[in-house]
Amino acid sequence: MFANNIDFGMFTYAGECAVYGIVVAAEVLADKGMSQDDQIKFVLASLDRLAKQPDFEEATDTAVREAALDALGFE
């Protein structure tokens, strides 16, 4: 689906794209000097906001959170 066939566990392609956008934004922020702790906070807060949107409620599922953080190299 995306680079390296990343699957974030969202139910739709639109959901996968939304999470991918969050991951890319976190990478950009890291390039600008954001700490790893702040990156994690950013990703989790962004997923919480996404989950409040219709059709993206699964964004706060553990599998989605873990996949997003794994894509950034956090385990």
PQR file of N, CA, C, O and H, with PARSE charges and radii, in Angstrom:
ATOM      1  N   MET A   1       0.831  -1.191   0.000 -0.4000 1.5000
ATOM      2  CA  MET A   1       0.000   0.000   0.000 -0.0000 2.0000
ATOM      3  C   MET A   1       0.874   1.252   0.000  0.5500 1.7000
ATOM      4  O   MET A   1       0.744   2.108  -0.875 -0.5500 1.4000
ATOM      5  N   PHE A   2       1.754   1.351   0.974 -0.4000 1.5000
ATOM      6  CA  PHE A   2       2.674   2.474   1.050 -0.0000 2.0000
ATOM      7  C   PHE A   2       4.087   1.922   0.962  0.5500 1.7000
ATOM      8  O   PHE A   2       4.293   0.733   0.717 -0.5500 1.4000
ATOM      9  H   PHE A   2       1.860   0.656   1.685  0.4000 1.0000
ATOM     10  N   ALA A   3       5.045   2.795   1.164 -0.4000 1.5000
ATOM     11  CA  ALA A   3       6.439   2.344   1.165 -0.0000 2.0000
ATOM     12  C   ALA A   3       6.585   1.177   2.126  0.5500 1.7000
ATOM     13  O   ALA A   3       6.088   1.221   3.251 -0.5500 1.4000
ATOM     14  H   ALA A   3       4.878   3.760   1.363  0.4000 1.0000
ATOM     15  N   ASN A   4       7.262   0.147   1.682 -0.4000 1.5000
ATOM     16  CA  ASN A   4       7.494  -1.045   2.493 -0.0000 2.0000
ATOM     17  C   ASN A   4       6.196  -1.756   2.872  0.5500 1.7000
ATOM     18  O   ASN A   4       6.174  -2.519   3.838 -0.5500 1.4000
ATOM     19  H   ASN A   4       7.666   0.111   0.768  0.4000 1.0000
ATOM     20  N   ASN A   5       5.121  -1.517   2.131 -0.4000 1.5000
ATOM     21  CA  ASN A   5       3.837  -2.185   2.375 -0.0000 2.0000
ATOM     22  C   ASN A   5       3.337  -2.011   3.803  0.5500 1.7000
ATOM     23  O   ASN A   5       2.837  -2.961   4.405 -0.5500 1.4000
ATOM     24  H   ASN A   5       5.139  -0.897   1.347  0.4000 1.0000
ATOM     25  N   ILE A   6       3.466  -0.825   4.338 -0.4000 1.5000
ATOM     26  CA  ILE A   6       3.006  -0.548   5.694 -0.0000 2.0000
ATOM     27  C   ILE A   6       1.492  -0.679   5.744  0.5500 1.7000
ATOM     28  O   ILE A   6       0.784  -0.163   4.880 -0.5500 1.4000
ATOM     29  H   ILE A   6       3.872  -0.054   3.849  0.4000 1.0000
ATOM     30  N   ASP A   7       1.008  -1.369   6.755 -0.4000 1.5000
ATOM     31  CA  ASP A   7      -0.424  -1.507   7.006 -0.0000 2.0000
ATOM     32  C   ASP A   7      -0.672  -1.004   8.417  0.5500 1.7000
ATOM     33  O   ASP A   7      -0.188  -1.587   9.387 -0.5500 1.4000
ATOM     34  H   ASP A   7       1.584  -1.788   7.458  0.4000 1.0000
ATOM     35  N   PHE A   8      -1.424   0.077   8.526 -0.4000 1.5000
ATOM     36  CA  PHE A   8      -1.675   0.669   9.835 -0.0000 2.0000
ATOM     37  C   PHE A   8      -2.874   0.054  10.550  0.5500 1.7000
ATOM     38  O   PHE A   8      -3.126   0.377  11.711 -0.5500 1.4000
ATOM     39  H   PHE A   8      -1.817   0.551   7.738  0.4000 1.0000
ATOM     40  N   GLY A   9      -3.606  -0.812   9.889 -0.4000 1.5000
ATOM     41  CA  GLY A   9      -4.740  -1.459  10.529 -0.0000 2.0000
ATOM     42  C   GLY A   9      -6.038  -0.673  10.474  0.5500 1.7000
ATOM     43  O   GLY A   9      -6.997  -0.991  11.176 -0.5500 1.4000
ATOM     44  H   GLY A   9      -3.402  -1.074   8.946  0.4000 1.0000
ATOM     45  N   MET A  10      -6.063   0.355   9.637 -0.4000 1.5000
ATOM     46  CA  MET A  10      -7.308   1.107   9.477 -0.0000 2.0000
ATOM     47  C   MET A  10      -8.237   0.312   8.561  0.5500 1.7000
ATOM     48  O   MET A  10      -7.781  -0.533   7.792 -0.5500 1.4000
ATOM     49  H   MET A  10      -5.284   0.614   9.067  0.4000 1.0000
ATOM     50  N   PHE A  11      -9.524   0.581   8.645 -0.4000 1.5000
ATOM     51  CA  PHE A  11     -10.516  -0.205   7.915 -0.0000 2.0000
ATOM     52  C   PHE A  11     -10.673   0.208   6.456  0.5500 1.7000
ATOM     53  O   PHE A  11     -11.219  -0.546   5.651 -0.5500 1.4000
ATOM     54  H   PHE A  11      -9.895   1.268   9.270  0.4000 1.0000
ATOM     55  N   THR A  12     -10.196   1.406   6.115 -0.4000 1.5000
ATOM     56  CA  THR A  12     -10.362   1.899   4.749 -0.0000 2.0000
ATOM     57  C   THR A  12      -9.046   2.470   4.225  0.5500 1.7000
ATOM     58  O   THR A  12      -8.132   2.782   4.989 -0.5500 1.4000
ATOM     59  H   THR A  12      -9.753   2.018   6.769  0.4000 1.0000
ATOM     60  N   TYR A  13      -8.978   2.594   2.916 -0.4000 1.5000
ATOM     61  CA  TYR A  13      -7.809   3.214   2.291 -0.0000 2.0000
ATOM     62  C   TYR A  13      -7.670   4.665   2.763  0.5500 1.7000
ATOM     63  O   TYR A  13      -6.560   5.139   3.003 -0.5500 1.4000
ATOM     64  H   TYR A  13      -9.720   2.340   2.295  0.4000 1.0000
ATOM     65  N   ALA A  14      -8.792   5.362   2.895 -0.4000 1.5000
ATOM     66  CA  ALA A  14      -8.758   6.749   3.373 -0.0000 2.0000
ATOM     67  C   ALA A  14      -8.172   6.810   4.779  0.5500 1.7000
ATOM     68  O   ALA A  14      -7.412   7.725   5.099 -0.5500 1.4000
ATOM     69  H   ALA A  14      -9.694   4.977   2.700  0.4000 1.0000
ATOM     70  N   GLY A  15      -8.519   5.854   5.607 -0.4000 1.5000
ATOM     71  CA  GLY A  15      -7.970   5.797   6.955 -0.0000 2.0000
ATOM     72  C   GLY A  15      -6.478   5.528   6.943  0.5500 1.7000
ATOM     73  O   GLY A  15      -5.720   6.137   7.699 -0.5500 1.4000
ATOM     74  H   GLY A  15      -9.137   5.111   5.348  0.4000 1.0000
ATOM     75  N   GLU A  16      -6.057   4.607   6.079 -0.4000 1.5000
ATOM     76  CA  GLU A  16      -4.624   4.317   5.938 -0.0000 2.0000
ATOM     77  C   GLU A  16      -3.880   5.582   5.515  0.5500 1.7000
ATOM     78  O   GLU A  16      -2.809   5.878   6.046 -0.5500 1.4000
ATOM     79  H   GLU A  16      -6.672   4.112   5.465  0.4000 1.0000
ATOM     80  N   CYS A  17      -4.437   6.322   4.570 -0.4000 1.5000
ATOM     81  CA  CYS A  17      -3.816   7.559   4.089 -0.0000 2.0000
ATOM     82  C   CYS A  17      -3.729   8.599   5.205  0.5500 1.7000
ATOM     83  O   CYS A  17      -2.726   9.301   5.328 -0.5500 1.4000
ATOM     84  H   CYS A  17      -5.306   6.081   4.139  0.4000 1.0000
ATOM     85  N   ALA A  18      -4.772   8.693   6.008 -0.4000 1.5000
ATOM     86  CA  ALA A  18      -4.778   9.667   7.106 -0.0000 2.0000
ATOM     87  C   ALA A  18      -3.683   9.353   8.118  0.5500 1.7000
ATOM     88  O   ALA A  18      -2.973  10.254   8.567 -0.5500 1.4000
ATOM     89  H   ALA A  18      -5.588   8.123   5.908  0.4000 1.0000
ATOM     90  N   VAL A  19      -3.545   8.094   8.474 -0.4000 1.5000
ATOM     91  CA  VAL A  19      -2.503   7.715   9.432 -0.0000 2.0000
ATOM     92  C   VAL A  19      -1.124   7.904   8.808  0.5500 1.7000
ATOM     93  O   VAL A  19      -0.194   8.353   9.479 -0.5500 1.4000
ATOM     94  H   VAL A  19      -4.122   7.363   8.109  0.4000 1.0000
ATOM     95  N   TYR A  20      -0.990   7.569   7.550 -0.4000 1.5000
ATOM     96  CA  TYR A  20       0.281   7.791   6.853 -0.0000 2.0000
ATOM     97  C   TYR A  20       0.659   9.273   6.912  0.5500 1.7000
ATOM     98  O   TYR A  20       1.825   9.611   7.119 -0.5500 1.4000
ATOM     99  H   TYR A  20      -1.746   7.204   7.005  0.4000 1.0000
ATOM    100  N   GLY A  21      -0.311  10.138   6.733 -0.4000 1.5000
ATOM    101  CA  GLY A  21      -0.051  11.577   6.818 -0.0000 2.0000
ATOM    102  C   GLY A  21       0.442  11.994   8.197  0.5500 1.7000
ATOM    103  O   GLY A  21       1.310  12.858   8.312 -0.5500 1.4000
ATOM    104  H   GLY A  21      -1.257   9.863   6.565  0.4000 1.0000
ATOM    105  N   ILE A  22      -0.105  11.386   9.237 -0.4000 1.5000
ATOM    106  CA  ILE A  22       0.342  11.673  10.604 -0.0000 2.0000
ATOM    107  C   ILE A  22       1.795  11.230  10.781  0.5500 1.7000
ATOM    108  O   ILE A  22       2.604  11.940  11.380 -0.5500 1.4000
ATOM    109  H   ILE A  22      -0.811  10.684   9.144  0.4000 1.0000
ATOM    110  N   VAL A  23       2.111  10.055  10.255 -0.4000 1.5000
ATOM    111  CA  VAL A  23       3.476   9.534  10.363 -0.0000 2.0000
ATOM    112  C   VAL A  23       4.460  10.443   9.615  0.5500 1.7000
ATOM    113  O   VAL A  23       5.535  10.756  10.127 -0.5500 1.4000
ATOM    114  H   VAL A  23       1.455   9.478   9.769  0.4000 1.0000
ATOM    115  N   VAL A  24       4.090  10.855   8.426 -0.4000 1.5000
ATOM    116  CA  VAL A  24       4.962  11.744   7.648 -0.0000 2.0000
ATOM    117  C   VAL A  24       5.150  13.075   8.381  0.5500 1.7000
ATOM    118  O   VAL A  24       6.260  13.607   8.427 -0.5500 1.4000
ATOM    119  H   VAL A  24       3.217  10.601   8.011  0.4000 1.0000
ATOM    120  N   ALA A  25       4.079  13.607   8.947 -0.4000 1.5000
ATOM    121  CA  ALA A  25       4.191  14.868   9.695 -0.0000 2.0000
ATOM    122  C   ALA A  25       5.132  14.699  10.886  0.5500 1.7000
ATOM    123  O   ALA A  25       5.920  15.597  11.180 -0.5500 1.4000
ATOM    124  H   ALA A  25       3.178  13.176   8.909  0.4000 1.0000
ATOM    125  N   ALA A  26       5.060  13.570  11.566 -0.4000 1.5000
ATOM    126  CA  ALA A  26       5.954  13.318  12.701 -0.0000 2.0000
ATOM    127  C   ALA A  26       7.407  13.225  12.237  0.5500 1.7000
ATOM    128  O   ALA A  26       8.314  13.678  12.935 -0.5500 1.4000
ATOM    129  H   ALA A  26       4.419  12.840  11.327  0.4000 1.0000
ATOM    130  N   GLU A  27       7.626  12.641  11.062 -0.4000 1.5000
ATOM    131  CA  GLU A  27       8.986  12.572  10.517 -0.0000 2.0000
ATOM    132  C   GLU A  27       9.518  13.962  10.191  0.5500 1.7000
ATOM    133  O   GLU A  27      10.684  14.258  10.452 -0.5500 1.4000
ATOM    134  H   GLU A  27       6.889  12.273  10.495  0.4000 1.0000
ATOM    135  N   VAL A  28       8.685  14.801   9.634 -0.4000 1.5000
ATOM    136  CA  VAL A  28       9.091  16.170   9.318 -0.0000 2.0000
ATOM    137  C   VAL A  28       9.431  16.918  10.606  0.5500 1.7000
ATOM    138  O   VAL A  28      10.433  17.630  10.669 -0.5500 1.4000
ATOM    139  H   VAL A  28       7.738  14.560   9.423  0.4000 1.0000
ATOM    140  N   LEU A  29       8.604  16.755  11.623 -0.4000 1.5000
ATOM    141  CA  LEU A  29       8.867  17.416  12.897 -0.0000 2.0000
ATOM    142  C   LEU A  29      10.169  16.918  13.525  0.5500 1.7000
ATOM    143  O   LEU A  29      10.897  17.690  14.148 -0.5500 1.4000
ATOM    144  H   LEU A  29       7.790  16.176  11.572  0.4000 1.0000
ATOM    145  N   ALA A  30      10.456  15.637  13.361 -0.4000 1.5000
ATOM    146  CA  ALA A  30      11.722  15.087  13.863 -0.0000 2.0000
ATOM    147  C   ALA A  30      12.894  15.729  13.141  0.5500 1.7000
ATOM    148  O   ALA A  30      13.912  16.054  13.752 -0.5500 1.4000
ATOM    149  H   ALA A  30       9.864  15.010  12.855  0.4000 1.0000
ATOM    150  N   ASP A  31      12.742  15.911  11.826 -0.4000 1.5000
ATOM    151  CA  ASP A  31      13.795  16.552  11.044 -0.0000 2.0000
ATOM    152  C   ASP A  31      14.033  17.993  11.494  0.5500 1.7000
ATOM    153  O   ASP A  31      15.124  18.537  11.326 -0.5500 1.4000
ATOM    154  H   ASP A  31      11.915  15.647  11.329  0.4000 1.0000
ATOM    155  N   LYS A  32      12.994  18.600  12.068 -0.4000 1.5000
ATOM    156  CA  LYS A  32      13.110  19.978  12.552 -0.0000 2.0000
ATOM    157  C   LYS A  32      13.534  20.037  14.017  0.5500 1.7000
ATOM    158  O   LYS A  32      13.582  21.112  14.615 -0.5500 1.4000
ATOM    159  H   LYS A  32      12.108  18.158  12.205  0.4000 1.0000
ATOM    160  N   GLY A  33      13.844  18.851  14.599 -0.4000 1.5000
ATOM    161  CA  GLY A  33      14.384  18.840  15.950 -0.0000 2.0000
ATOM    162  C   GLY A  33      13.452  18.391  17.054  0.5500 1.7000
ATOM    163  O   GLY A  33      13.823  18.457  18.226 -0.5500 1.4000
ATOM    164  H   GLY A  33      13.805  17.978  14.113  0.4000 1.0000
ATOM    165  N   MET A  34      12.262  17.939  16.724 -0.4000 1.5000
ATOM    166  CA  MET A  34      11.346  17.476  17.762 -0.0000 2.0000
ATOM    167  C   MET A  34      11.910  16.212  18.418  0.5500 1.7000
ATOM    168  O   MET A  34      12.421  15.321  17.739 -0.5500 1.4000
ATOM    169  H   MET A  34      11.961  17.885  15.772  0.4000 1.0000
ATOM    170  N   SER A  35      11.810  16.152  19.727 -0.4000 1.5000
ATOM    171  CA  SER A  35      12.311  14.991  20.459 -0.0000 2.0000
ATOM    172  C   SER A  35      11.433  13.768  20.201  0.5500 1.7000
ATOM    173  O   SER A  35      10.290  13.894  19.759 -0.5500 1.4000
ATOM    174  H   SER A  35      11.395  16.876  20.278  0.4000 1.0000
ATOM    175  N   GLN A  36      11.976  12.593  20.479 -0.4000 1.5000
ATOM    176  CA  GLN A  36      11.200  11.365  20.292 -0.0000 2.0000
ATOM    177  C   GLN A  36       9.968  11.348  21.190  0.5500 1.7000
ATOM    178  O   GLN A  36       8.893  10.930  20.758 -0.5500 1.4000
ATOM    179  H   GLN A  36      12.904  12.490  20.837  0.4000 1.0000
ATOM    180  N   ASP A  37      10.112  11.795  22.427 -0.4000 1.5000
ATOM    181  CA  ASP A  37       8.960  11.830  23.331 -0.0000 2.0000
ATOM    182  C   ASP A  37       7.859  12.725  22.773  0.5500 1.7000
ATOM    183  O   ASP A  37       6.680  12.372  22.826 -0.5500 1.4000
ATOM    184  H   ASP A  37      10.985  12.134  22.778  0.4000 1.0000
ATOM    185  N   ASP A  38       8.239  13.874  22.241 -0.4000 1.5000
ATOM    186  CA  ASP A  38       7.246  14.784  21.673 -0.0000 2.0000
ATOM    187  C   ASP A  38       6.647  14.228  20.385  0.5500 1.7000
ATOM    188  O   ASP A  38       5.475  14.465  20.093 -0.5500 1.4000
ATOM    189  H   ASP A  38       9.196  14.160  22.197  0.4000 1.0000
ATOM    190  N   GLN A  39       7.448  13.488  19.614 -0.4000 1.5000
ATOM    191  CA  GLN A  39       6.907  12.830  18.420 -0.0000 2.0000
ATOM    192  C   GLN A  39       5.830  11.826  18.813  0.5500 1.7000
ATOM    193  O   GLN A  39       4.764  11.777  18.199 -0.5500 1.4000
ATOM    194  H   GLN A  39       8.400  13.296  19.851  0.4000 1.0000
ATOM    195  N   ILE A  40       6.107  11.042  19.817 -0.4000 1.5000
ATOM    196  CA  ILE A  40       5.124  10.045  20.276 -0.0000 2.0000
ATOM    197  C   ILE A  40       3.853  10.741  20.735  0.5500 1.7000
ATOM    198  O   ILE A  40       2.751  10.322  20.382 -0.5500 1.4000
ATOM    199  H   ILE A  40       6.973  11.082  20.316  0.4000 1.0000
ATOM    200  N   LYS A  41       3.999  11.799  21.517 -0.4000 1.5000
ATOM    201  CA  LYS A  41       2.834  12.560  21.983 -0.0000 2.0000
ATOM    202  C   LYS A  41       2.048  13.118  20.792  0.5500 1.7000
ATOM    203  O   LYS A  41       0.818  13.076  20.774 -0.5500 1.4000
ATOM    204  H   LYS A  41       4.895  12.140  21.803  0.4000 1.0000
ATOM    205  N   PHE A  42       2.774  13.641  19.799 -0.4000 1.5000
ATOM    206  CA  PHE A  42       2.130  14.185  18.605 -0.0000 2.0000
ATOM    207  C   PHE A  42       1.328  13.114  17.882  0.5500 1.7000
ATOM    208  O   PHE A  42       0.171  13.340  17.527 -0.5500 1.4000
ATOM    209  H   PHE A  42       3.773  13.675  19.814  0.4000 1.0000
ATOM    210  N   VAL A  43       1.929  11.952  17.662 -0.4000 1.5000
ATOM    211  CA  VAL A  43       1.244  10.866  16.942 -0.0000 2.0000
ATOM    212  C   VAL A  43       0.003  10.419  17.707  0.5500 1.7000
ATOM    213  O   VAL A  43      -1.071  10.285  17.120 -0.5500 1.4000
ATOM    214  H   VAL A  43       2.869  11.769  17.951  0.4000 1.0000
ATOM    215  N   LEU A  44       0.140  10.190  19.003 -0.4000 1.5000
ATOM    216  CA  LEU A  44      -1.004   9.706  19.784 -0.0000 2.0000
ATOM    217  C   LEU A  44      -2.129  10.740  19.840  0.5500 1.7000
ATOM    218  O   LEU A  44      -3.304  10.387  19.745 -0.5500 1.4000
ATOM    219  H   LEU A  44       1.012  10.299  19.480  0.4000 1.0000
ATOM    220  N   ALA A  45      -1.769  12.012  19.992 -0.4000 1.5000
ATOM    221  CA  ALA A  45      -2.788  13.070  19.999 -0.0000 2.0000
ATOM    222  C   ALA A  45      -3.459  13.195  18.636  0.5500 1.7000
ATOM    223  O   ALA A  45      -4.668  13.410  18.553 -0.5500 1.4000
ATOM    224  H   ALA A  45      -0.814  12.298  20.069  0.4000 1.0000
ATOM    225  N   SER A  46      -2.677  13.060  17.573 -0.4000 1.5000
ATOM    226  CA  SER A  46      -3.242  13.138  16.220 -0.0000 2.0000
ATOM    227  C   SER A  46      -4.189  11.970  15.952  0.5500 1.7000
ATOM    228  O   SER A  46      -5.239  12.148  15.334 -0.5500 1.4000
ATOM    229  H   SER A  46      -1.695  12.885  17.641  0.4000 1.0000
ATOM    230  N   LEU A  47      -3.821  10.786  16.412 -0.4000 1.5000
ATOM    231  CA  LEU A  47      -4.701   9.625  16.242 -0.0000 2.0000
ATOM    232  C   LEU A  47      -5.985   9.798  17.050  0.5500 1.7000
ATOM    233  O   LEU A  47      -7.060   9.403  16.600 -0.5500 1.4000
ATOM    234  H   LEU A  47      -2.968  10.641  16.914  0.4000 1.0000
ATOM    235  N   ASP A  48      -5.878  10.387  18.239 -0.4000 1.5000
ATOM    236  CA  ASP A  48      -7.077  10.662  19.041 -0.0000 2.0000
ATOM    237  C   ASP A  48      -8.011  11.610  18.301  0.5500 1.7000
ATOM    238  O   ASP A  48      -9.224  11.401  18.274 -0.5500 1.4000
ATOM    239  H   ASP A  48      -5.004  10.708  18.605  0.4000 1.0000
ATOM    240  N   ARG A  49      -7.439  12.659  17.699 -0.4000 1.5000
ATOM    241  CA  ARG A  49      -8.271  13.607  16.932 -0.0000 2.0000
ATOM    242  C   ARG A  49      -8.888  12.922  15.715  0.5500 1.7000
ATOM    243  O   ARG A  49     -10.057  13.148  15.402 -0.5500 1.4000
ATOM    244  H   ARG A  49      -6.454  12.829  17.721  0.4000 1.0000
ATOM    245  N   LEU A  50      -8.114  12.093  15.035 -0.4000 1.5000
ATOM    246  CA  LEU A  50      -8.622  11.390  13.863 -0.0000 2.0000
ATOM    247  C   LEU A  50      -9.779  10.470  14.244  0.5500 1.7000
ATOM    248  O   LEU A  50     -10.757  10.365  13.505 -0.5500 1.4000
ATOM    249  H   LEU A  50      -7.164  11.909  15.289  0.4000 1.0000
ATOM    250  N   ALA A  51      -9.674   9.816  15.375 -0.4000 1.5000
ATOM    251  CA  ALA A  51     -10.711   8.871  15.813 -0.0000 2.0000
ATOM    252  C   ALA A  51     -12.054   9.552  16.075  0.5500 1.7000
ATOM    253  O   ALA A  51     -13.092   8.889  16.088 -0.5500 1.4000
ATOM    254  H   ALA A  51      -8.879   9.901  15.975  0.4000 1.0000
ATOM    255  N   LYS A  52     -12.042  10.843  16.278 -0.4000 1.5000
ATOM    256  CA  LYS A  52     -13.282  11.582  16.507 -0.0000 2.0000
ATOM    257  C   LYS A  52     -14.012  11.899  15.209  0.5500 1.7000
ATOM    258  O   LYS A  52     -15.153  12.361  15.230 -0.5500 1.4000
ATOM    259  H   LYS A  52     -11.199  11.381  16.267  0.4000 1.0000
ATOM    260  N   GLN A  53     -13.353  11.649  14.074 -0.4000 1.5000
ATOM    261  CA  GLN A  53     -13.960  11.890  12.771 -0.0000 2.0000
ATOM    262  C   GLN A  53     -14.805  10.685  12.357  0.5500 1.7000
ATOM    263  O   GLN A  53     -14.437   9.548  12.653 -0.5500 1.4000
ATOM    264  H   GLN A  53     -12.427  11.274  14.056  0.4000 1.0000
ATOM    265  N   PRO A  54     -15.917  10.912  11.687 -0.5600 1.5000
ATOM    266  CA  PRO A  54     -16.731   9.787  11.226  0.2800 2.0000
ATOM    267  C   PRO A  54     -15.908   8.830  10.359  0.5500 1.7000
ATOM    268  O   PRO A  54     -15.111   9.257   9.523 -0.5500 1.4000
ATOM    269  N   ASP A  55     -16.111   7.567  10.569 -0.4000 1.5000
ATOM    270  CA  ASP A  55     -15.480   6.483   9.802 -0.0000 2.0000
ATOM    271  C   ASP A  55     -14.021   6.228  10.149  0.5500 1.7000
ATOM    272  O   ASP A  55     -13.375   5.411   9.493 -0.5500 1.4000
ATOM    273  H   ASP A  55     -16.758   7.220  11.248  0.4000 1.0000
ATOM    274  N   PHE A  56     -13.487   6.898  11.153 -0.4000 1.5000
ATOM    275  CA  PHE A  56     -12.093   6.667  11.534 -0.0000 2.0000
ATOM    276  C   PHE A  56     -11.953   6.315  13.017  0.5500 1.7000
ATOM    277  O   PHE A  56     -10.890   6.518  13.604 -0.5500 1.4000
ATOM    278  H   PHE A  56     -14.012   7.561  11.686  0.4000 1.0000
ATOM    279  N   GLU A  57     -13.006   5.797  13.616 -0.4000 1.5000
ATOM    280  CA  GLU A  57     -13.012   5.509  15.047 -0.0000 2.0000
ATOM    281  C   GLU A  57     -11.906   4.542  15.457  0.5500 1.7000
ATOM    282  O   GLU A  57     -11.443   4.580  16.597 -0.5500 1.4000
ATOM    283  H   GLU A  57     -13.870   5.633  13.139  0.4000 1.0000
ATOM    284  N   GLU A  58     -11.482   3.679  14.543 -0.4000 1.5000
ATOM    285  CA  GLU A  58     -10.464   2.677  14.865 -0.0000 2.0000
ATOM    286  C   GLU A  58      -9.064   3.275  15.012  0.5500 1.7000
ATOM    287  O   GLU A  58      -8.123   2.553  15.339 -0.5500 1.4000
ATOM    288  H   GLU A  58     -11.858   3.649  13.617  0.4000 1.0000
ATOM    289  N   ALA A  59      -8.913   4.558  14.781 -0.4000 1.5000
ATOM    290  CA  ALA A  59      -7.590   5.184  14.866 -0.0000 2.0000
ATOM    291  C   ALA A  59      -6.984   5.080  16.260  0.5500 1.7000
ATOM    292  O   ALA A  59      -5.767   5.197  16.410 -0.5500 1.4000
ATOM    293  H   ALA A  59      -9.678   5.145  14.516  0.4000 1.0000
ATOM    294  N   THR A  60      -7.803   4.863  17.278 -0.4000 1.5000
ATOM    295  CA  THR A  60      -7.266   4.722  18.632 -0.0000 2.0000
ATOM    296  C   THR A  60      -7.089   3.265  19.033  0.5500 1.7000
ATOM    297  O   THR A  60      -6.729   2.979  20.175 -0.5500 1.4000
ATOM    298  H   THR A  60      -8.791   4.767  17.156  0.4000 1.0000
ATOM    299  N   ASP A  61      -7.335   2.346  18.116 -0.4000 1.5000
ATOM    300  CA  ASP A  61      -7.088   0.937  18.420 -0.0000 2.0000
ATOM    301  C   ASP A  61      -5.599   0.733  18.676  0.5500 1.7000
ATOM    302  O   ASP A  61      -4.752   1.387  18.068 -0.5500 1.4000
ATOM    303  H   ASP A  61      -7.627   2.578  17.189  0.4000 1.0000
ATOM    304  N   THR A  62      -5.302  -0.176  19.577 -0.4000 1.5000
ATOM    305  CA  THR A  62      -3.906  -0.457  19.924 -0.0000 2.0000
ATOM    306  C   THR A  62      -3.091  -0.825  18.690  0.5500 1.7000
ATOM    307  O   THR A  62      -1.954  -0.377  18.543 -0.5500 1.4000
ATOM    308  H   THR A  62      -5.990  -0.708  20.071  0.4000 1.0000
ATOM    309  N   ALA A  63      -3.654  -1.628  17.813 -0.4000 1.5000
ATOM    310  CA  ALA A  63      -2.920  -2.060  16.617 -0.0000 2.0000
ATOM    311  C   ALA A  63      -2.546  -0.881  15.731  0.5500 1.7000
ATOM    312  O   ALA A  63      -1.451  -0.853  15.170 -0.5500 1.4000
ATOM    313  H   ALA A  63      -4.578  -1.992  17.932  0.4000 1.0000
ATOM    314  N   VAL A  64      -3.432   0.081  15.598 -0.4000 1.5000
ATOM    315  CA  VAL A  64      -3.159   1.260  14.763 -0.0000 2.0000
ATOM    316  C   VAL A  64      -2.068   2.107  15.415  0.5500 1.7000
ATOM    317  O   VAL A  64      -1.137   2.552  14.743 -0.5500 1.4000
ATOM    318  H   VAL A  64      -4.322   0.058  16.054  0.4000 1.0000
ATOM    319  N   ARG A  65      -2.185   2.326  16.713 -0.4000 1.5000
ATOM    320  CA  ARG A  65      -1.174   3.119  17.423 -0.0000 2.0000
ATOM    321  C   ARG A  65       0.199   2.472  17.309  0.5500 1.7000
ATOM    322  O   ARG A  65       1.192   3.140  17.023 -0.5500 1.4000
ATOM    323  H   ARG A  65      -2.941   1.964  17.259  0.4000 1.0000
ATOM    324  N   GLU A  66       0.242   1.169  17.535 -0.4000 1.5000
ATOM    325  CA  GLU A  66       1.518   0.458  17.460 -0.0000 2.0000
ATOM    326  C   GLU A  66       2.106   0.503  16.051  0.5500 1.7000
ATOM    327  O   GLU A  66       3.313   0.683  15.889 -0.5500 1.4000
ATOM    328  H   GLU A  66      -0.565   0.626  17.768  0.4000 1.0000
ATOM    329  N   ALA A  67       1.269   0.342  15.042 -0.4000 1.5000
ATOM    330  CA  ALA A  67       1.756   0.369  13.659 -0.0000 2.0000
ATOM    331  C   ALA A  67       2.318   1.741  13.308  0.5500 1.7000
ATOM    332  O   ALA A  67       3.350   1.836  12.644 -0.5500 1.4000
ATOM    333  H   ALA A  67       0.288   0.196  15.174  0.4000 1.0000
ATOM    334  N   ALA A  68       1.653   2.796  13.746 -0.4000 1.5000
ATOM    335  CA  ALA A  68       2.134   4.150  13.458 -0.0000 2.0000
ATOM    336  C   ALA A  68       3.475   4.399  14.143  0.5500 1.7000
ATOM    337  O   ALA A  68       4.396   4.943  13.534 -0.5500 1.4000
ATOM    338  H   ALA A  68       0.815   2.719  14.286  0.4000 1.0000
ATOM    339  N   LEU A  69       3.581   4.001  15.400 -0.4000 1.5000
ATOM    340  CA  LEU A  69       4.833   4.208  16.119 -0.0000 2.0000
ATOM    341  C   LEU A  69       5.939   3.314  15.571  0.5500 1.7000
ATOM    342  O   LEU A  69       7.098   3.723  15.511 -0.5500 1.4000
ATOM    343  H   LEU A  69       2.833   3.558  15.894  0.4000 1.0000
ATOM    344  N   ASP A  70       5.583   2.092  15.171 -0.4000 1.5000
ATOM    345  CA  ASP A  70       6.577   1.200  14.564 -0.0000 2.0000
ATOM    346  C   ASP A  70       7.113   1.793  13.258  0.5500 1.7000
ATOM    347  O   ASP A  70       8.301   1.675  12.961 -0.5500 1.4000
ATOM    348  H   ASP A  70       4.641   1.760  15.220  0.4000 1.0000
ATOM    349  N   ALA A  71       6.242   2.424  12.489 -0.4000 1.5000
ATOM    350  CA  ALA A  71       6.657   3.028  11.216 -0.0000 2.0000
ATOM    351  C   ALA A  71       7.689   4.127  11.446  0.5500 1.7000
ATOM    352  O   ALA A  71       8.498   4.427  10.568 -0.5500 1.4000
ATOM    353  H   ALA A  71       5.276   2.520  12.730  0.4000 1.0000
ATOM    354  N   LEU A  72       7.652   4.723  12.633 -0.4000 1.5000
ATOM    355  CA  LEU A  72       8.620   5.756  12.974 -0.0000 2.0000
ATOM    356  C   LEU A  72       9.866   5.189  13.638  0.5500 1.7000
ATOM    357  O   LEU A  72      10.801   5.924  13.955 -0.5500 1.4000
ATOM    358  H   LEU A  72       6.994   4.480  13.346  0.4000 1.0000
ATOM    359  N   GLY A  73       9.872   3.886  13.845 -0.4000 1.5000
ATOM    360  CA  GLY A  73      11.038   3.251  14.451 -0.0000 2.0000
ATOM    361  C   GLY A  73      10.967   3.153  15.957  0.5500 1.7000
ATOM    362  O   GLY A  73      11.963   2.822  16.601 -0.5500 1.4000
ATOM    363  H   GLY A  73       9.112   3.288  13.587  0.4000 1.0000
ATOM    364  N   PHE A  74       9.801   3.436  16.536 -0.4000 1.5000
ATOM    365  CA  PHE A  74       9.607   3.292  17.976 -0.0000 2.0000
ATOM    366  C   PHE A  74       8.983   1.943  18.250  0.5500 1.7000
ATOM    367  O   PHE A  74       8.124   1.482  17.497 -0.5500 1.4000
ATOM    368  H   PHE A  74       8.993   3.705  16.013  0.4000 1.0000
ATOM    369  N   GLU A  75       9.409   1.314  19.319 -0.4000 1.5000
ATOM    370  CA  GLU A  75       8.825  -0.001  19.643 -0.0000 2.0000
ATOM    371  C   GLU A  75       8.374  -0.047  21.074  0.5500 1.7000
ATOM    372  O   GLU A  75       7.859  -1.070  21.525 -0.5500 1.4000
ATOM    373  H   GLU A  75      10.106   1.688  19.930  0.4000 1.0000
TER
END
